[in-house]
Amino acid sequence: MTEEKINISEGAIKVDLKTGRKYSFCTCGHSKKIPYCDESHKKINEEKGTSYKSFKIIPEQDCTLCISSSNWPDQKNKKRG
């Protein structure tokens, strides 16, 4: 596998992940534990008729992930290039 240099978006959060552990990340932007999902999307989906779900990852090896979402409060007002 070839490594590529990737431009990490401003405001991305770095998280250390452990092999074989299941992680759920927020996609709706309403979690009180961003970047992690606290299942706030269930209430939002019911109230607004949306269909948010968490993004799940189970790493095959320890790694660091840089994650962001345009739905997260501090990401909504940032321009994308």
HUNOR-V332354 format. One record per residue. RES is the residue in one small letter. SS is DSSP state (h for helix, s for strand, l for the rest). Layout:
# HUNOR-V332354
res,ss
RES,SS
RES,SS
This chain:
# HUNOR-V332354
res,ss
m,l
t,l
e,l
e,l
k,l
i,l
n,l
i,l
s,l
e,l
g,l
a,l
i,s
k,s
v,s
d,s
l,s
k,l
t,l
g,l
r,l
k,s
y,s
s,s
f,s
c,l
t,l
c,l
g,l
h,l
s,l
k,l
k,l
i,l
p,l
y,s
c,l
d,l
e,l
s,h
h,h
k,h
k,h
i,h
n,h
e,h
e,h
k,h
g,l
t,l
s,l
y,l
k,l
s,l
f,s
k,s
i,s
i,s
p,l
e,l
q,l
d,l
c,s
t,s
l,s
c,s
i,s
s,l
s,l
s,l
n,l
w,l
p,l
d,l
q,l
k,l
n,l
k,l
k,l
r,l
g,l
